[in-house]
Amino acid sequence: MIKGTPELIAGRREEIINACEKLYRTKSFKEITLKEIGNVVPFSRPTIYNYFQTKEEIFLALFEREYDRWNEDLAAILEQNETLTRERIADLIARSLEKRPQLLKLLSMNNYDMEADSREELLITFKASYGESMNRVRDILRRFRSEMTDAEIQHFIYAFFPFMFGIYPYTSVTEKQRTAMRAANIRFAYPSVYELTYGCIVRLLGG
């Protein structure tokens, strides 16, 4: 049982997630350890274990927070528009993902291992945020593309959400990767997050 006021508990949990996020900007998932996260937070490392048992649980919480933030953007699309063309739907969703590089980077990781090494109760809250993203995209399509059947909307979901796992690797390319592509004689255009996402959505919507 974690001791402290709800505000203190929530605040410390957020500080741990923030520490992980800070390290993740310059280091890979494999490089980051609980010890390193403990060096960033303003309290003792053993305190972390009151909130998270593994590094994977901290990353899962960061992942959940990113979905929650994207959900706010998706909700705004629903609340701020009366009608939308398929091109405008693609534009708004593409712009919402363009603002979420951390979400896209996390999607490109090995999510299977991250989920496998997290406690069930934390995985459930993560899945709730992930599911909310799916529901909000469904709601956008139901409202603004009313001609689409439930089966067509489900097809969109099953095509678009797996597509999101590949956005980061295709749009965030290092110079080392570019050099390797040139050496392998692979001609490749490097699209932006917006361009890749917009093109996918327009095609899925039949544009």
C-alpha positions as CSV (number, residue, x, y, z in Angstrom):
1,M,0.0,0.0,0.0
2,I,1.5,3.4,-1.0
3,K,1.4,5.9,1.8
4,G,0.7,9.6,1.2
5,T,-2.1,11.9,0.0
6,P,-3.6,11.2,-3.5
7,E,-1.9,14.4,-4.7
8,L,1.5,13.2,-3.5
9,I,1.0,9.7,-5.0
10,A,-0.1,11.1,-8.3
11,G,2.7,13.7,-8.3
12,R,5.5,11.1,-7.6
13,R,4.1,8.8,-10.2
14,E,4.1,11.6,-12.7
15,E,7.7,12.5,-11.8
16,I,8.8,8.9,-12.5
17,I,7.1,9.0,-15.9
18,N,8.7,12.4,-16.7
19,A,12.1,11.1,-15.8
20,C,11.6,8.2,-18.1
21,E,10.4,10.5,-20.9
22,K,13.5,12.8,-20.4
23,L,15.9,9.9,-20.7
24,Y,14.0,8.5,-23.7
25,R,14.7,11.6,-25.7
26,T,18.4,10.8,-25.9
27,K,18.6,7.1,-25.1
28,S,17.1,3.9,-26.4
29,F,14.7,1.7,-24.4
30,K,17.5,-0.9,-23.9
31,E,19.9,1.7,-22.5
32,I,17.5,3.1,-19.9
33,T,17.6,1.3,-16.5
34,L,15.6,1.8,-13.3
35,K,18.9,3.0,-11.7
36,E,19.1,5.8,-14.3
37,I,15.5,6.8,-13.8
38,G,16.2,6.8,-10.1
39,N,19.1,9.3,-10.6
40,V,16.7,11.7,-12.3
41,V,13.8,11.7,-9.8
42,P,14.1,13.9,-6.6
43,F,13.5,10.9,-4.2
44,S,15.3,7.7,-3.5
45,R,15.3,4.9,-6.1
46,P,13.6,2.3,-3.8
47,T,10.6,4.6,-3.7
48,I,10.1,3.9,-7.4
49,Y,9.2,0.3,-6.5
50,N,6.2,1.6,-4.6
51,Y,4.7,2.6,-8.0
52,F,6.4,0.5,-10.7
53,Q,8.0,-2.9,-10.4
54,T,9.8,-2.9,-13.8
55,K,11.2,-0.5,-16.4
56,E,8.5,-1.8,-18.8
57,E,5.7,-0.7,-16.4
58,I,7.1,2.9,-16.5
59,F,7.3,2.9,-20.3
60,L,3.7,1.5,-20.4
61,A,2.6,4.4,-18.2
62,L,4.3,6.8,-20.5
63,F,2.7,5.1,-23.5
64,E,-0.7,5.4,-21.8
65,R,-0.2,9.1,-21.1
66,E,0.6,9.7,-24.8
67,Y,-2.6,7.9,-25.9
68,D,-4.5,10.1,-23.4
69,R,-3.0,13.2,-24.9
70,W,-3.9,12.0,-28.4
71,N,-7.4,11.2,-27.2
72,E,-7.8,14.9,-26.2
73,D,-6.9,15.9,-29.8
74,L,-9.3,13.4,-31.3
75,A,-12.1,14.6,-28.9
76,A,-11.4,18.2,-30.1
77,I,-12.0,17.1,-33.7
78,L,-15.4,15.8,-32.7
79,E,-16.3,18.8,-30.6
80,Q,-15.1,21.6,-32.9
81,N,-16.6,20.5,-36.3
82,E,-20.0,20.1,-37.7
83,T,-19.1,18.5,-41.1
84,L,-15.8,17.3,-42.5
85,T,-14.7,16.1,-45.9
86,R,-12.5,13.0,-46.1
87,E,-9.6,15.2,-47.0
88,R,-10.2,17.3,-43.9
89,I,-10.5,14.2,-41.7
90,A,-7.2,13.0,-43.0
91,D,-5.7,16.5,-42.4
92,L,-6.9,16.8,-38.8
93,I,-5.9,13.3,-37.8
94,A,-2.5,13.7,-39.5
95,R,-1.9,16.9,-37.7
96,S,-2.9,15.4,-34.4
97,L,-0.2,12.6,-34.9
98,E,2.4,15.1,-36.1
99,K,2.2,16.6,-32.6
100,R,2.8,13.2,-30.9
101,P,6.3,12.1,-31.9
102,Q,6.7,10.4,-28.5
103,L,3.6,8.2,-29.1
104,L,4.9,7.3,-32.6
105,K,8.3,6.4,-31.2
106,L,6.8,4.2,-28.5
107,L,4.6,2.5,-31.1
108,S,7.8,1.5,-33.0
109,M,9.2,-0.3,-29.9
110,N,8.7,-4.0,-29.1
111,N,5.3,-3.6,-27.4
112,Y,4.9,-7.3,-26.9
113,D,7.7,-7.5,-24.4
114,M,6.7,-4.2,-22.7
115,E,3.2,-5.5,-22.1
116,A,4.4,-9.0,-21.1
117,D,6.6,-7.5,-18.3
118,S,3.9,-5.3,-16.8
119,R,1.3,-6.2,-14.2
120,E,-2.2,-6.9,-15.4
121,E,-3.8,-4.0,-13.6
122,L,-1.4,-1.5,-15.3
123,L,-1.9,-3.2,-18.6
124,I,-5.7,-2.9,-18.2
125,T,-5.4,0.9,-17.7
126,F,-3.1,1.2,-20.7
127,K,-5.5,-0.8,-22.9
128,A,-8.4,1.5,-21.8
129,S,-6.5,4.5,-23.2
130,Y,-5.6,2.6,-26.3
131,G,-9.2,1.5,-26.7
132,E,-10.4,5.1,-26.3
133,S,-8.3,6.1,-29.2
134,M,-9.9,3.5,-31.4
135,N,-13.4,4.5,-30.2
136,R,-12.8,8.2,-30.9
137,V,-11.5,7.5,-34.4
138,R,-14.7,5.3,-34.9
139,D,-16.8,8.2,-33.6
140,I,-15.1,10.6,-36.1
141,L,-15.9,8.3,-39.0
142,R,-19.5,7.6,-37.8
143,R,-20.2,11.3,-37.6
144,F,-18.4,12.7,-40.6
145,R,-18.5,9.7,-43.0
146,S,-22.1,8.5,-42.3
147,E,-22.1,6.5,-45.5
148,M,-19.6,4.1,-44.1
149,T,-20.9,0.8,-42.7
150,D,-19.7,-0.6,-39.4
151,A,-17.8,-3.2,-41.3
152,E,-16.0,-0.5,-43.3
153,I,-15.2,1.5,-40.2
154,Q,-13.8,-1.7,-38.6
155,H,-11.7,-2.3,-41.7
156,F,-10.3,1.2,-41.4
157,I,-9.4,0.7,-37.7
158,Y,-7.7,-2.7,-38.5
159,A,-5.7,-1.0,-41.3
160,F,-4.9,2.3,-39.7
161,F,-3.9,1.4,-36.2
162,P,-1.3,-1.3,-37.3
163,F,-0.1,1.3,-39.9
164,M,0.7,3.7,-37.0
165,F,3.4,1.3,-35.8
166,G,5.5,2.0,-38.9
167,I,5.2,5.8,-39.0
168,Y,8.2,6.6,-36.8
169,P,10.7,4.3,-38.5
170,Y,9.7,5.7,-41.9
171,T,9.8,9.4,-40.9
172,S,12.6,9.6,-38.2
173,V,15.7,8.5,-40.1
174,T,19.2,8.9,-38.9
175,E,22.1,9.9,-41.2
176,K,23.6,6.5,-40.7
177,Q,20.4,4.9,-42.1
178,R,20.4,7.3,-45.0
179,T,24.0,6.5,-45.8
180,A,23.2,2.8,-45.7
181,M,20.2,3.2,-48.0
182,R,22.4,5.1,-50.5
183,A,25.1,2.5,-50.3
184,A,22.5,-0.2,-51.0
185,N,21.3,1.8,-54.0
186,I,17.8,2.1,-52.6
187,R,16.0,5.2,-53.9
188,F,13.7,6.3,-51.1
189,A,11.7,9.4,-50.4
190,Y,11.5,10.4,-46.7
191,P,8.0,11.6,-46.0
192,S,7.0,13.6,-43.0
193,V,4.6,12.2,-40.3
194,Y,1.9,14.4,-41.8
195,E,2.4,13.3,-45.4
196,L,2.6,9.6,-44.6
197,T,-0.5,9.8,-42.3
198,Y,-2.6,12.0,-44.6
199,G,-1.9,9.8,-47.6
200,C,-2.9,6.6,-45.8
201,I,-6.1,8.0,-44.4
202,V,-7.3,9.5,-47.7
203,R,-6.7,6.2,-49.4
204,L,-8.5,4.2,-46.7
205,L,-11.4,6.6,-47.0
206,G,-11.5,6.1,-50.8
207,G,-10.0,9.4,-51.9
